Amino acid sequence: MASNETVLAYASQYAEKYYFNDTLGVLPEEIKKEVLVLLIWLTEEAGGVAQFVFDEEGEVRIESWCDEGDLGYDHISAGLLIKEIERDHAELLEQLNLWYATVVRGAETAHD
């Protein structure tokens, strides 16, 4: 992850935990739940770690990776599952982009 990216949420198969970055601002519970369900599903299917991040332009991106030597991680499945999420949940991703632009970046602008 680049230093100018902001993590929204991640799930780890290794730690069997998930994390949601509540410091960014209030996000509707149904959207939080959908993000977490998708991340957990991705890690259950492909393994490793998955996360939703906002890049420096404020666009949400889904990433997946594994620890070195993890032979159970399926790179191909992870890529296909990410594409499936991007296609089938395009409205969610657009809502997240809009939320980030208005709530997070709006708050940053107000403090400058």
CORLIN-V417069 format. One record per helix or strand. SS is the DSSP state (h for helix, s for strand). FROM is the first residue (numbers start at 1). LEN is the number of residues. If there is no record, write none. Layout:
# CORLIN-V417069
ss/from/len
SS/FROM/LEN
SS/FROM/LEN
This chain:
# CORLIN-V417069
ss/from/len
s/6/7
s/17/4
h/22/3
h/29/18
s/49/6
s/60/6
h/75/14
h/90/22
